[in-house]
Amino acid sequence: MTVLADTWCNILNDFPAYAKRGPAPRNLETARGGRNADVRPQMTLELFRQSNQADCAEIPIPDPVLELYSLYRPTPLIRAKAFEEALGTTSRIYVKFEGQNAAGSHKLNSAIAQAYYFKKAGVERITTGTGAGQWGAAISWACSRAGLDVTVFMVGVSYRQKPLRPVMMRVYGAEIHESPSEVTEVGRAARIADPQCLGSLSIANGEAIEIARSIPGARFAVGSGENHVLLHQTVVGQEALLQMKEIGDFPDVVTACVGAGSNFAGISFPFLRRSLRAGKAVRIIAAEPVACAKLTRGIYAYDLSDASSTTPYVRMMTLGRDVVVPGIHAGGLRYHGTSPLLSAMYQDGLFEARAYRQLQVFETAVLFARATGLIVAPESAHALCAAVDAVREAPAPISVLANISGHGLLDLSSYDAYLRGEMDDGLPDETMIARSLSLLRQRNEYAEAI
Ligand SMILES: Cc1ncc(COP(=O)(O)O)c(C=O)c1O
């Protein structure tokens, strides 16, 4: 039977308090000259509503979006029996595989929706930042379908590690820049500050925002973090709920990796709702890299989400915007912060988090590939690590669902580096983390003190 979800799960309806996001303390803004005051709103009205409304539990997916979803949805939900055997566990491990679409990852779920809403609002060009390039590829194709131009800034270290992703974006018609670039003030400033700069999502997004503000008819679109992006990704969990029901199982544990949080929210929110409403306990685990452990090592503080210094401060789990994250191959997980909504939920104990070293991530990914044939994105392999931990730590057999957010077929150079023994654990510079957290604390203490 084909299982198609036709609504997004609005978790704000279950937790209306999270919809009321207060402004950052005023003196944080004035300390940087209050520059955010002149930011032209980047979201369309409908996306803004989706980000803030708590009154309806299910949001119908518009027909044109459903039509494009039907090119690749429902995505497979499979039991990874050979992986279970390789691990020697009697627990059941299911994976939801979001890598089976043209663009290669879950990012397409929001890209299609955002391109639809932006086009409907009369926007002509989308600008955006992308880490490993999965979001860039997805939004490039979605914009091409919607008849929108697109400018993508891709984080430099990933641009060099995964040179075929920029090609993919160009094939879809995008204009693409390696970030930091020479075409924006934000990029030039980052290059002057550090000529060897690896790049970061914060800089790439900052560059994209600068361009969006300078071209009439252009808007900045974001691939994660904001509530509307998390909402669009819930199609994954909505579908997985139906598929698990069809199989006759319900997961004890759900795992997913966290960059800013969209695929994690996407798979987990519908299960969290079911658990709350139907009294079925579910443990939700977020998996992050040790290289950028914002949930397990960061603090809950006001911080900037990008390097343009024009967007408002948001309260989130963060390592601080001054952090320099090692150039790990899971480029999509190198973002210093976390979605504000997920950060608040994490503070309230609604889910757990674990951090994994790069070598363990690839060891697990290779084991999984040999068992199932699926070569997963390095980001997604973090979710497998959390699934393995969950079954190993369980006193009795359990059922685990891991979200495989994307395929790793354009990440083969990373697998190659691992197999050749040329990969390290991607450990962060402790002095730099301490410095970034200290700066973050100082800014927040200053804000509270006045
Ligand atoms: C395959 C894949 N998974 C996960 C992520 C992390 O993003 P998010 O936290 O929004 O799911 C990315 C980001 O680029 C990605 O490419």
The ligand as an ORCA input file, in Angstrom:
! r2SCAN-3c Opt
* xyz 0 1
  C      22.397     15.081      4.501
  C      22.225     16.112      5.563
  N      21.734     15.734      6.751
  C      21.577     16.616      7.750
  C      21.923     17.948      7.604
  C      21.744     18.871      8.750
  O      20.729     19.783      8.566
  P      19.436     19.784      9.448
  O      19.877     19.846     10.872
  O      18.700     20.980      9.027
  O      18.681     18.543      9.158
  C      22.422     18.390      6.376
  C      22.754     19.805      6.191
  O      23.298     20.237      5.223
  C      22.588     17.448      5.338
  O      23.080     17.816      4.149
*
